[in-house]
């Protein structure tokens, strides 16, 4: 399969079951609701990956349900920072190897502290970016937690 991304290779190496789902995308519509509609899932089952910088720890990543907003104060607290802020879009590819709209929580070119919203554990089926625009990975929330080795925290509202 030519769609194998670093995220897919990571899941393969851990023998975690997943399926790939392609969709048509465009630069103007990379938001969660559009992607959710295109892959046929409600937005709370799409987990979006955000790349941030903490004032003490440097770069960190977080993954939250698509229907929620990141709580920056909560993330700062659980990550040992006084404050965290999103990195500039132009920095994302250099830091992760992925581009905006295609950032996967798996297979980044460097391993950053990773924080995963705790609701993931109750989800039978979720979708994450496969590491490129127009391609989503479907897997269980527990499998994402295992593969990402993320710290399960309440970081969204």
BELKAJO-V547666 format. One record per helix or strand. SS is the DSSP state (A for helix, B for strand). FROM is the first residue (numbers start at 1). TO is the last residue. If there is no record, write none. Layout:
ss = (SS & SS)
from = (FROM & FROM)
to = (TO & TO)
This chain:
ss = (A & B & A & A & B & B & B & A & B & A & B & A & B & B & A & B & B)
from = (6 & 19 & 32 & 43 & 46 & 58 & 70 & 72 & 84 & 89 & 113 & 118 & 126 & 135 & 141 & 151 & 156)
to = (13 & 22 & 39 & 45 & 54 & 65 & 70 & 78 & 86 & 96 & 117 & 122 & 132 & 139 & 148 & 153 & 156)
